[in-house]
Amino acid sequence: MRYARLFVPYRGYWDISVDLDSIDGGYHGYQYTCIVLGSGAEITCYKDEFEFVD
């Protein structure tokens, strides 16, 4: 898991934890399973939707 920040917030949350082992090729490029910090929601996010902060 690696910490990242979304470029567009998900339901008011900016910070996510990215599961680097969940890489899956998709139409828009590589997508990851991400956990939204603060809400605990599991979302799918694409590599162009966030930047790593650590």
C-alpha positions in Angstrom: 0.0 0.0 0.0 1.2 3.5 -0.8 -0.3 6.8 0.1 -1.6 9.1 -2.6 -3.8 12.2 -3.1 -6.6 12.4 -5.6 -6.7 15.2 -8.1 -10.5 15.3 -7.7 -11.9 14.4 -4.2 -14.1 11.3 -3.7 -17.1 12.3 -1.6 -15.1 15.0 0.1 -12.0 12.9 0.7 -8.6 13.6 -1.0 -6.3 11.0 0.6 -6.2 7.3 -0.5 -4.1 4.3 0.0 -3.2 2.5 -3.3 -2.8 -1.3 -3.5 0.2 -1.6 -5.8 -0.4 -5.3 -6.2 -3.9 -4.7 -7.7 -2.6 -3.3 -11.1 -5.1 -4.2 -13.9 -4.9 -3.0 -17.4 -8.0 -1.1 -18.5 -9.2 1.0 -21.4 -7.9 4.2 -19.7 -4.6 2.7 -18.7 -3.6 1.0 -15.5 -6.2 0.9 -12.7 -5.7 0.2 -9.0 -7.8 -0.8 -6.1 -7.7 2.1 -3.6 -8.9 2.6 -0.1 -10.3 6.1 0.7 -8.7 7.2 4.0 -11.3 8.6 6.3 -14.3 6.7 4.9 -12.8 3.2 4.3 -14.5 3.0 0.9 -12.8 0.7 -1.7 -12.7 2.3 -5.1 -11.1 1.7 -8.4 -8.8 4.6 -9.5 -6.7 5.1 -12.6 -3.1 6.2 -12.5 -4.0 9.6 -14.0 -6.4 10.4 -11.1 -3.9 10.6 -8.3 -0.3 11.3 -7.3 1.8 9.5 -4.8 2.8 11.6 -1.7 5.4 9.5 0.0 
